[in-house]
Amino acid sequence: MKKILVGGAGGFIGGHLVGALLQQGHQVGAVDKKPLDHWYQRHADADSKTLDLSLKEACEEAVRGGYDEIYNLAADMGGMGFIENNKALCMLSVLINTHLLMAAKKHGVPRFFYSSSACVYNGDKQRDFNITALKEADAYPALPEDGYGWEKLFSERMCRHFREDFGIVTRVSRYHNVYGPHGTYDGGREKAPAAICRKVITAIQNGQPVIEIWGSGEQTRSFMYIDDCVKGTQMLMNSDCAEPLNIGSNELVSINQLVDIVEEIAGVKLQRNYNLSAPKGVNGRNSDNTLIKQIFNWEPGTKLRDGLEKTYRWIYDELTVARKEGRVSTVNRY
């Protein structure tokens, strides 16, 4: 059993990770800046606190207590609609990782995990819809997503130098589009899988068989189910892999194909309206899993159709309850 702190525990990935750690018998401290009743998941066995980890004093308060490990999943972020329009807020997340690393050093926490993103990759390598999968070395020469991607890349380097200069064992993942139940599906920070599920469900419930798609729908991505994300995260944390590592599915689909799958799950066919002025991100992005397979003989393996069905059913239930209770939304918790 370890004593483990999870920053960003009130968020999507953080909530799932806390649950997994508790199931494994660890003692877990859970921290997020949201009020406790706004956390996506609450775990009674975790020591849960509301603290703003962008503040140095809050990080020191969170880290006190003799932790063996810190998982930093805390960030001000969301889907493309959020990060393209809130670059300064995304950049300010650099304070979270900086102050947490400083607190880890001060209080002698030996092991530290940082959740980075595929948004660190060079944009010139992501102009083609038929993307060549991105390997870890493709982050340099640096040309990441403006705002959010630069913050992630800088924080990766911070982890590296705290490892080299102060001996903290740092591990860095580059997540590729994580989705699943208990995540944001509306309010502006949702990502494509959840947004499309919500749009299809809403079209059915409102009797209006139309869906708006951001961009041309030809943009390509890969999407990783949350269970694979949590497993890969823990494997990396407990490994000897010191350099940043892709954790993502390599099942590449276009946004149009993603809509096809959700329509199939729902048993409908909708008219598609394309909003070409909406945020759409890079044209193509996919995970090269060569390195993770070499290190762990494993890669995220949940098929997109299977993960989307579970996600769709959860969002459907959430929206159905909200509709019966006369509420517009159940997830607006950032």
Buried (B, 14 or more C-beta within 10 A) or exposed (E): EBBBBBBBBBBBBBBBBBBBBBEEEBBBBBBBBBEEEBBBBBBEBBBBBBBBBBBBEBBBBBBEEEBBBBBBBBBBBBBBBBBBEBBEBBBBBBBBBBBBBBBBBEBEBEBBBBBBBBBBBBBEBBEEBEBEBBBBEBBEEBBBBBBBBBBBBBBBEBBBEBBEEEEBBBBBBBBBBBBBBBBBBBBBBBBBBBBBBBBBBBBBEEEEEEBEBBBBBBBBBBBBBBBBBBBBBBBBBEEEBBEBBBBBBBBBBBBBBBBBBBBEBBEBEBEEEBEEEEBBBBBBBBBBBBBBEEBBEEBBEBEBEEBBBBBBEBBBEBBEEBBEEEEEEBBEBB
